[in-house]
Amino acid sequence: MNDAPIDRQVNESGPFSVSHRAHCLSTMLLIVVVAIFFIQAIGWWSFTHDDAWITFRYAENLINGHGLVFNPGERVEGYTNFLWTVLMAIPMALGLDPVPVSKILGILFSLGSLAVFYFLTRSLLPPNPFPRPAASVLLLATFAPFAFWSIGGLETAMFGFMVLAGLHLALREFRANTAEPSASGLVMVLAALTRPDGLLFWAVGAVFVLIRRHFKPQALINWLVPFGFIYAPYFIWRWLYYGWLLPNTYYVRMGTDTAQAVELTRTGFHYWSSFLMTHGNLPFLLLTLIGLIGARFKGKMLMITVLAAWVLHIAHAGGDEKPFGRLILPVLPLMVFFAVEGIAVIFRSVSRPSWSLWAPLALTAVMIPFIQRGYYSQPDRAYVKDHIFKYCRASKLLGEWLRAHAQPGDTMATRAIGALGYYAKIPCFDLLGIVDEHIAHLPLEPGQLTAHGKSDLIHVIRKEPTYVVFMLMEPEKLGYRRIKVDLGTGAPFILFKRDPALTPDPEYMANPRENQGLLMPWSPEN
């Protein structure tokens, strides 16, 4: 299958031939790729998302013999990254700080994704003057979210690597007509262990196994082997261990009726459109659409199906509140692939060899400023700088203070269970339901369609936490008194400590003020 003239085999030889120049350009582009990736990753090195410390606390309790729990004795599945959590437990058991280790692992998985993406692109496309594999990797590394989430402490980079590696193996197996696919099925199962929604990629692969093998039962059986021996026992274990079919975090964010589901889906499509308009903008979207329509290669339908399935899944889930479009990253390489194919389609009719090399490269270079514009996205950067950096730093300082001053049996209630919970090392009651089954299964109130829309203040207060680390408007009526903590930051932290001398007001407990718990004690509004 030839996409003449740009996809023709280039037979010229010699130091000044088009093929030689393309090879040199590919090498130079790959060097630029690594440089761009590291420059962006190092620029965000101090960023660690608060949710990462939730993983670290689960891993810490695992190695301390308490099991995969957030609070010892409470089996609540407040994480969605089983394989990443278990992986992080290994360096933590060796006494290593999980924060830099998670960043190093994230960088390694992202570099692995770049390598897999390069070989995937090479395997799908015939040799041609325009070095599409190197150009594809260059554009992927240029996306700020790709480097940003490499060092965020979460499973994002590992999950993206698993998905891309599984897809690469599946395409190679399907195109080579191997007897039965097996390696790709195994990697897809590992992706599902990394994140539960990775099971979607495995399911799409199962459908294509049946179709490509002409519905032979043996083909599906072989695809099911890794699932049956690895994922099924894991799923049964976690169901019996936690008592629910899905993680607690799923119930936290999902609605309970059709109207809420429709609104959540609308929010999800807005999540996609916001990402595309911020990272890549209209030129990237147009090139992607051109590539989806005009590209010709074996395996195209599998890639389109995977991309479409993930678009619909994230739309249904409503996206998330984290910056830089984290949930889109697993399929971002596919979008980049089709965008570069769109460039190739535009210049397919070019007959001069030199133009078939330099013209597509010129358009690729023009795309970089549009993609890099996302690096300077003010809403995302403001969220990271003003919220995450300050928020997590304050959580760590306050957590260390609580660890030093808490007495045996002391507990706390908070909205931010990540860094605060990890460094405090005391039982933590969660106002937002991440590790609280009662709150997670509450119905969403009108307008509460964010990841942290559910809450139940009185349910948490009735657990009688020693410390409350969110704003109480009339603490005395709940049995608490205000205390100030000086951590040397220039402004005191405000906490609320339970006072046995104060009797909670039953009438107020039944109807507390609506804006209770909305603010953290170090919020500027205080």
Solvent accessible surface area in square Angstrom, and as a share of the most:
residue,aa,sasa,rsa
1,M,150,0.67
2,N,112,0.57
3,D,4,0.02
4,A,67,0.52
5,P,32,0.20
6,I,1,0.00
7,D,2,0.01
8,R,70,0.25
9,Q,107,0.47
10,V,20,0.11
11,N,129,0.66
12,E,78,0.35
13,S,102,0.66
14,G,37,0.36
15,P,91,0.57
16,F,174,0.73
17,S,12,0.08
18,V,9,0.05
19,S,36,0.23
20,H,75,0.34
21,R,83,0.30
22,A,9,0.07
23,H,124,0.55
24,C,52,0.31
25,L,28,0.14
26,S,19,0.13
27,T,65,0.38
28,M,116,0.52
29,L,26,0.13
30,L,55,0.27
31,I,116,0.59
32,V,65,0.37
33,V,4,0.02
34,V,69,0.40
35,A,47,0.36
36,I,36,0.18
37,F,0,0.00
38,F,69,0.29
39,I,123,0.63
40,Q,7,0.03
41,A,0,0.00
42,I,113,0.57
43,G,53,0.51
44,W,15,0.05
45,W,97,0.34
46,S,87,0.56
47,F,0,0.00
48,T,8,0.05
49,H,8,0.04
50,D,11,0.06
51,D,41,0.21
52,A,0,0.00
53,W,16,0.06
54,I,12,0.06
55,T,3,0.02
56,F,0,0.00
57,R,11,0.04
58,Y,0,0.00
59,A,0,0.00
60,E,35,0.16
61,N,13,0.07
62,L,61,0.30
63,I,66,0.34
64,N,92,0.47
65,G,67,0.64
66,H,90,0.40
67,G,19,0.18
68,L,8,0.04
69,V,3,0.01
70,F,2,0.01
71,N,5,0.03
72,P,66,0.41
73,G,79,0.76
74,E,70,0.31
75,R,133,0.48
76,V,15,0.08
77,E,7,0.03
78,G,3,0.03
79,Y,9,0.03
80,T,37,0.21
81,N,7,0.03
82,F,38,0.16
83,L,38,0.19
84,W,1,0.00
85,T,0,0.00
86,V,51,0.29
87,L,47,0.24
88,M,0,0.00
89,A,6,0.05
90,I,100,0.51
91,P,14,0.09
92,M,19,0.08
93,A,65,0.51
94,L,134,0.67
95,G,66,0.64
96,L,93,0.46
97,D,83,0.43
98,P,8,0.05
99,V,24,0.14
100,P,50,0.32
101,V,25,0.15
102,S,1,0.01
103,K,6,0.03
104,I,93,0.47
105,L,39,0.19
106,G,3,0.03
107,I,18,0.09
108,L,105,0.52
109,F,36,0.15
110,S,2,0.01
111,L,50,0.25
112,G,19,0.19
113,S,5,0.03
114,L,9,0.05
115,A,48,0.37
116,V,24,0.14
117,F,0,0.00
118,Y,34,0.13
119,F,107,0.45
120,L,0,0.00
121,T,0,0.00
122,R,134,0.49
123,S,39,0.25
124,L,7,0.03
125,L,17,0.09
126,P,43,0.27
127,P,80,0.50
128,N,19,0.10
129,P,1,0.01
130,F,1,0.00
131,P,9,0.06
132,R,2,0.01
133,P,20,0.13
134,A,0,0.00
135,A,0,0.00
136,S,1,0.01
137,V,3,0.02
138,L,8,0.04
139,L,1,0.00
140,L,0,0.00
141,A,0,0.00
142,T,0,0.00
143,F,0,0.00
144,A,0,0.00
145,P,0,0.00
146,F,20,0.08
147,A,0,0.00
148,F,0,0.00
149,W,3,0.01
150,S,3,0.02
151,I,0,0.00
152,G,0,0.00
153,G,1,0.01
154,L,12,0.06
155,E,3,0.01
156,T,9,0.05
157,A,12,0.09
158,M,7,0.03
159,F,3,0.01
160,G,13,0.12
161,F,48,0.20
162,M,21,0.09
163,V,4,0.02
164,L,2,0.01
165,A,13,0.10
166,G,0,0.00
167,L,3,0.01
168,H,25,0.11
169,L,30,0.15
170,A,1,0.01
171,L,3,0.01
172,R,131,0.48
173,E,18,0.08
174,F,3,0.01
175,R,79,0.29
176,A,64,0.50
177,N,100,0.51
178,T,56,0.33
179,A,89,0.69
180,E,55,0.24
181,P,0,0.00
182,S,63,0.41
183,A,45,0.35
184,S,0,0.00
185,G,0,0.00
186,L,72,0.36
187,V,22,0.13
188,M,4,0.02
189,V,0,0.00
190,L,49,0.24
191,A,0,0.00
192,A,2,0.02
193,L,11,0.06
194,T,0,0.00
195,R,30,0.11
196,P,47,0.29
197,D,24,0.12
198,G,0,0.00
199,L,58,0.29
200,L,52,0.26
201,F,2,0.01
202,W,25,0.09
203,A,42,0.32
204,V,14,0.08
205,G,4,0.04
206,A,12,0.09
207,V,82,0.47
208,F,20,0.08
209,V,0,0.00
210,L,46,0.23
211,I,86,0.44
212,R,67,0.25
213,R,19,0.07
214,H,145,0.65
215,F,136,0.57
216,K,113,0.48
217,P,99,0.62
218,Q,97,0.43
219,A,0,0.00
220,L,48,0.24
221,I,90,0.46
222,N,36,0.18
223,W,0,0.00
224,L,66,0.33
225,V,68,0.39
226,P,15,0.09
227,F,50,0.21
228,G,38,0.36
229,F,161,0.67
230,I,62,0.32
231,Y,12,0.05
232,A,29,0.22
233,P,67,0.42
234,Y,28,0.11
235,F,57,0.24
236,I,95,0.48
237,W,93,0.33
238,R,7,0.03
239,W,113,0.40
240,L,141,0.70
241,Y,34,0.13
242,Y,11,0.04
243,G,48,0.46
244,W,96,0.34
245,L,89,0.44
246,L,71,0.35
247,P,10,0.06
248,N,5,0.02
249,T,28,0.16
250,Y,86,0.33
251,Y,43,0.16
252,V,2,0.01
253,R,46,0.17
254,M,22,0.10
255,G,25,0.24
256,T,87,0.51
257,D,77,0.40
258,T,106,0.62
259,A,75,0.58
260,Q,23,0.10
261,A,39,0.31
262,V,97,0.55
263,E,58,0.26
264,L,3,0.02
265,T,39,0.23
266,R,140,0.51
267,T,41,0.24
268,G,0,0.00
269,F,94,0.39
270,H,113,0.50
271,Y,29,0.11
272,W,14,0.05
273,S,51,0.33
274,S,45,0.29
275,F,7,0.03
276,L,23,0.11
277,M,86,0.39
278,T,32,0.19
279,H,3,0.01
280,G,0,0.00
281,N,23,0.12
282,L,98,0.49
283,P,41,0.25
284,F,1,0.00
285,L,46,0.23
286,L,89,0.44
287,L,11,0.06
288,T,7,0.04
289,L,80,0.40
290,I,61,0.31
291,G,0,0.00
292,L,38,0.19
293,I,147,0.75
294,G,18,0.18
295,A,3,0.02
296,R,101,0.37
297,F,14,0.06
298,K,86,0.36
299,G,13,0.12
300,K,39,0.17
301,M,122,0.54
302,L,7,0.04
303,M,0,0.00
304,I,46,0.23
305,T,45,0.26
306,V,3,0.02
307,L,16,0.08
308,A,49,0.38
309,A,22,0.17
310,W,1,0.00
311,V,38,0.22
312,L,113,0.56
313,H,52,0.23
314,I,1,0.01
315,A,1,0.01
316,H,90,0.40
317,A,17,0.13
318,G,7,0.07
319,G,0,0.00
320,D,21,0.11
321,E,62,0.28
322,K,21,0.09
323,P,6,0.04
324,F,3,0.01
325,G,9,0.09
326,R,21,0.08
327,L,17,0.08
328,I,0,0.00
329,L,16,0.08
330,P,7,0.04
331,V,0,0.00
332,L,0,0.00
333,P,7,0.04
334,L,3,0.01
335,M,10,0.04
336,V,0,0.00
337,F,1,0.00
338,F,0,0.00
339,A,0,0.00
340,V,1,0.01
341,E,2,0.01
342,G,0,0.00
343,I,0,0.00
344,A,3,0.02
345,V,34,0.20
346,I,82,0.41
347,F,40,0.17
348,R,39,0.14
349,S,97,0.63
350,V,32,0.18
351,S,86,0.55
352,R,148,0.54
353,P,52,0.33
354,S,36,0.23
355,W,131,0.46
356,S,0,0.00
357,L,0,0.00
358,W,118,0.41
359,A,11,0.09
360,P,0,0.00
361,L,21,0.11
362,A,57,0.44
363,L,44,0.22
364,T,3,0.01
365,A,56,0.44
366,V,82,0.47
367,M,2,0.01
368,I,41,0.21
369,P,86,0.54
370,F,77,0.32
371,I,0,0.00
372,Q,41,0.18
373,R,135,0.49
374,G,0,0.00
375,Y,33,0.13
376,Y,132,0.50
377,S,12,0.08
378,Q,125,0.56
379,P,104,0.66
380,D,25,0.13
381,R,73,0.27
382,A,47,0.37
383,Y,61,0.23
384,V,0,0.00
385,K,141,0.60
386,D,87,0.45
387,H,71,0.32
388,I,3,0.01
389,F,65,0.27
390,K,100,0.42
391,Y,29,0.11
392,C,10,0.06
393,R,150,0.55
394,A,7,0.06
395,S,0,0.00
396,K,82,0.35
397,L,46,0.23
398,L,0,0.00
399,G,0,0.00
400,E,73,0.33
401,W,49,0.17
402,L,0,0.00
403,R,146,0.53
404,A,82,0.63
405,H,91,0.40
406,A,22,0.17
407,Q,117,0.52
408,P,134,0.85
409,G,76,0.73
410,D,21,0.11
411,T,21,0.12
412,M,0,0.00
413,A,0,0.00
414,T,0,0.00
415,R,63,0.23
416,A,3,0.02
417,I,5,0.03
418,G,0,0.00
419,A,0,0.00
420,L,0,0.00
421,G,0,0.00
422,Y,22,0.08
423,Y,35,0.13
424,A,0,0.00
425,K,69,0.29
426,I,18,0.09
427,P,55,0.35
428,C,1,0.00
429,F,24,0.10
430,D,2,0.01
431,L,5,0.03
432,L,15,0.07
433,G,0,0.00
434,I,22,0.11
435,V,9,0.05
436,D,8,0.04
437,E,55,0.25
438,H,83,0.37
439,I,0,0.00
440,A,0,0.00
441,H,65,0.29
442,L,43,0.22
443,P,77,0.48
444,L,8,0.04
445,E,96,0.43
446,P,124,0.78
447,G,73,0.70
448,Q,60,0.27
449,L,32,0.16
450,T,85,0.49
451,A,9,0.07
452,H,72,0.32
453,G,10,0.10
454,K,6,0.03
455,S,52,0.33
456,D,37,0.19
457,L,19,0.09
458,I,18,0.09
459,H,44,0.20
460,V,0,0.00
461,I,6,0.03
462,R,163,0.60
463,K,81,0.34
464,E,95,0.43
465,P,0,0.00
466,T,25,0.14
467,Y,6,0.02
468,V,0,0.00
469,V,0,0.00
470,F,0,0.00
471,M,14,0.06
472,L,0,0.00
473,M,60,0.27
474,E,47,0.21
475,P,5,0.03
476,E,94,0.42
477,K,82,0.35
478,L,3,0.02
479,G,4,0.03
480,Y,2,0.01
481,R,103,0.38
482,R,112,0.41
483,I,31,0.16
484,K,141,0.60
485,V,5,0.03
486,D,115,0.60
487,L,40,0.20
488,G,70,0.67
489,T,52,0.30
490,G,80,0.77
491,A,61,0.47
492,P,69,0.43
493,F,10,0.04
494,I,24,0.12
495,L,0,0.00
496,F,0,0.00
497,K,59,0.25
498,R,89,0.32
499,D,28,0.15
500,P,117,0.74
501,A,89,0.69
502,L,55,0.27
503,T,117,0.68
504,P,55,0.35
505,D,51,0.26
506,P,110,0.69
507,E,137,0.61
508,Y,21,0.08
509,M,27,0.12
510,A,71,0.55
511,N,114,0.58
512,P,37,0.23
513,R,114,0.42
514,E,174,0.78
515,N,56,0.29
516,Q,13,0.06
517,G,2,0.02
518,L,109,0.54
519,L,54,0.27
520,M,7,0.03
521,P,3,0.02
522,W,40,0.14
523,S,20,0.13
524,P,113,0.71
525,E,126,0.56
526,N,75,0.38
